[in-house]
Amino acid sequence: MNNLAADKLKRLLIDGSRQLDIHLDPAHQEAFMGYLTALQRWNRAYNLTAIKDGQEIICRHFLDSLSFLPFLSGISGSVLDLGSGAGFPGLPLALLLPAIHFLLVEARQKKTLFLQHVTRLLGLKNVEILRLHLHKGNGSTEFKIPVAALVSRAVSVPDDVFPVAGEVLAPGGLVLLSATASSREKIMEALSLHENLRLEDIKKVTIPFLEQQRYMIRIIRV
């Protein structure tokens, strides 16, 4: 990536963050650019994400992940990123919330290796990576519970999320899911089967530079 291209991508990141009312200081900006470079390099070898283009990564991964930030206001304790993939939304959030411990759970080895690499690269002391296919019954044996919040992005099979949430969250704990219109309907169907989880609200979220409408679904453990 030449300097001109890097400057253009950094400007996109800064402008998009401002549209989300998020200020990125120079250290944050450099960290995100380092993350982008590492993701593109690893992507060529390991196909971590179908999104390869730098602009698309910034919009569909970085800015989409940062849209969670206002909804985590007041959270204290650990945040579990379930099915973190290449680190979304957990790593961007951990960059901006250094006082919160983030637990990134991912089942695939190549992705957990990448997560470990980026965590070291960015010097993130508040991130723990766990290679695990998390399901009801094994969360309490693999890490310290309860956690304060569970976050997950673009959930396509919510049946996996809610049994885990019921087990690892304390009463009053938060489930925060980012969904498309189609996945929102699946989430609401699945939620109706879990008496220990209650819908708090659904907010429309506009991701800068993307046409697709997103929905932030907040669910409380009762």
N, C-alpha and C positions, 0 to 999 in steps of 0.2 A: 504494500500500500504506500503510494507516494505521499508527500507532505500535503499537496493540494487536496487529494482525495480524503486524507485523514482530517484536514481542517473542515471540509464540507460535512463529513459525518459527525464531527464533534459539534458543529453548529446545529445540525439537525437534532442531536441529543439535547443540547442546551435549550433550543427553542421549544421542543416537545415537552421537556420537563417544566418549563415556565408555563406552558398551557395547562399543565396539571397542578400549577401553583407549588412547584417543588424547585428549590434552589440547589443547584449543584456547584459546589466550590471547585477550584482548580484541581484539588486532590481527587475529588469524586470524578471529575471529567477524565483525568488521566487513568484512573482505575477502570472506568467503563471502557475506555479505548484499549487498554491492555486486555481486558476481558474479551472484547470484540476480536482483537488480533489472535488471541489464543483459540477462541472458538472457531474462527475461520481456518486456522492452521490444523487443528484437530479434526475438523469436519472433513477436510480433504482425505484424511486417512481412515477415519472411523465412522463417518456419516452419523454424527450425533443429532443433527436436526435437518429436516428437509429444507429449511430456509438457509440459503447460502449467501445471498447478497447483503452487503453491509447495511444499506438503508433499511432493508426488510428486517434484519436482525434488530436494529435500533427500534423500529416501530413496533414490530410484532412480538419481540421478546423483551427488550429493555423497558420501553415506555409502557407496554401492557403490564409488565410486572410492577412498575412503579405506581400504577393506578390503585394498587392495594394499600399504599402507604397511609392515606387519610383514614382508612377504616381500621387501622391498627393503633390509633391514638389512644393512649392510656393503658395499653397492654403492658403488664409486667409478668415476667416468667418466660418460659420457653415457647417458641413457635415452631410447630412441626410442618414442614413442607413435604406433603405426601406425593410421591411420584415426581420428584424434582427434575428429572431428565437432565438437561444441560445446565440446570441451576435456576430455573424459573418457576415461581417468582422469588425463591429464597435468597439467592446471592445478591441481586440488586437491592432487596430490602435490607439484608444484613449490612451492606455497604453504608446505608443511610441511617441504620438503627443500631449503632455499635453497642449500646447498653443492653440489647436483647439477645438472648441465646437462640440461635436458629439450628434446628435439627433437620438436615436434608436426607430424606429416605428415598433411595433409588435401588431397584432390583438388578439393573444391568451393570456388569463389571466395567465395561468401557466408559460408561457415563460416570460411575463413581470414581474411577481413576481421573477422569477429567475434572470432576468437582474437587477432588483433593489437590490437583495441580493448580487450579484457579484460586482456591482458598489460600494456598501457600504463596502464589504469585502476588495476590492482593494483600497479603498479610492480615487476613481476617481471623482474629482470635475468638470471635463469637459464633463460629460456625463449626458444627460437628457433622461429619458425613457417615451415613450408615448404609451399608449394602444389605438390603433386606426387602423381601416381598412381604409387606406389612398386611396382616389380616387380623380379624378378630381372634384373640387368644394368644397372640405372640408379642403384642406391643409392650405389655407390662414386664415381660422377661428380657427385653432387648434394650430398654432405656428407661430413665427415671420418669415416672408419671406422678401426678398428672401434669399435662402441659396446659399453657394458658390459651393457646389458639392453634387451630389446624387450618392451613391454607392450601389451596390447590387451584390449578388453572386449567380452563378448557376441559372440564370433567366430562368424559364420555360415558363412563360406567360408574355412576354414583353409588351403586350398591356396595362397592368396595369401601367407599369413604365413610359412610354413616356407621356401620358396625365398629370400625376403628375409632371414629370420633366418640362414640358412646363409651368406649373403653378407656381411652387415654385422656379425655378431658374431664376436669372437675366440674361439678355443677356451676353454671354461670359461664363456663368456657365457651369460646367463640369458634364456629366453623365459618370460614370466609372463602367462598367459591366464586370464581370468575367464569361466566358462562355466555355462550351465544344464545340466540332465541331458541334454537332447537334443543340444545343441551339443557336449557333452563326448564323446559317441560319435563324432560327425563328426571332431572333433579327433584322437581316438585312431586312427581309420582313416587319416587323412591323415598322421599322424606315422609310421606304419609304413612309409611310402614314402621316408623320408628317413634315410639311414644316418648322416649327420653330426649328428643330433639324438637325444638320449636322454631318456626320461622320468625325471625325478628323483622327483617325488611328486605326489599329488593330495590336497588338503585340503578338507574341507567348510568352508564359510564361511557364517555366519549374518549377514545384513544386518539391522540393527535396524529393526523395524517392518514388515518384509516377510515374507510367508509363504514365498515361493519360495526353495528351497535353491540356493545357488551353490557352485561348485567352483573352487578356485584350482589351476591346473595349472602345475607348474614343470618346465621342460624345459631341458636343458643342451646347449650346442653342444660337440661332441666333435672 
